[in-house]
Amino acid sequence: MKATALAACAGLVVALLVATEATAGSPTRASWAAAANRYCTVGNAQIRALPKVTTGARLIGDIRATLVIAKRETRQLARILRPPRERSLIGKLIANSRKQNTIFQEQLLPALISGDSSRVQYLLSELKPLGIRYNQIARRLGARICAQNPSPSG
């Protein structure tokens, strides 16, 4: 009798935990998007506050600063709890962002610094579809602020 009561109690506890997790504690697309938009609002404002590009040196400085902001934003987005149905799509968004950051840091910035304009043009053509795809995924997830493309204008 005690074993049956104990098993029933354990079953009830498990059911309550599952129900609680499935309702109040589970992230939703809307909650993920709201958190993502908060992070992106801050990052976008920081990018807009950077000095307007007027020289090659300023361009390199702004790209370095933007890269710091973008990498931080990517880490923040990756830490937001993901709704189960959106995990794959959010994973694609994060992977895309990391790939863009890597290209900027490891290829585009060195090409700009060395004055290799043909390499810069090639890399920009490689980055364009990644940016378009990132924005499409962000909008699909409701992270419309993350789909904006701010420019330094301070």
Buried (B, 14 or more C-beta within 10 A) or exposed (E): EEEEEEEEEEEEEEEEEEEEEEEEEEBBBEBBBEBBBEBBEBBBEBBBEBEEBEEEEBEBBBBEBBBBBBBBBBEBBBEBEBBEEBEEBBEBBBEBBBBBBEBBBEBBBEBBEEEBEEBBEBBEEBBEEBBEBBBEBBEBBBBBBBBBEBEBEE
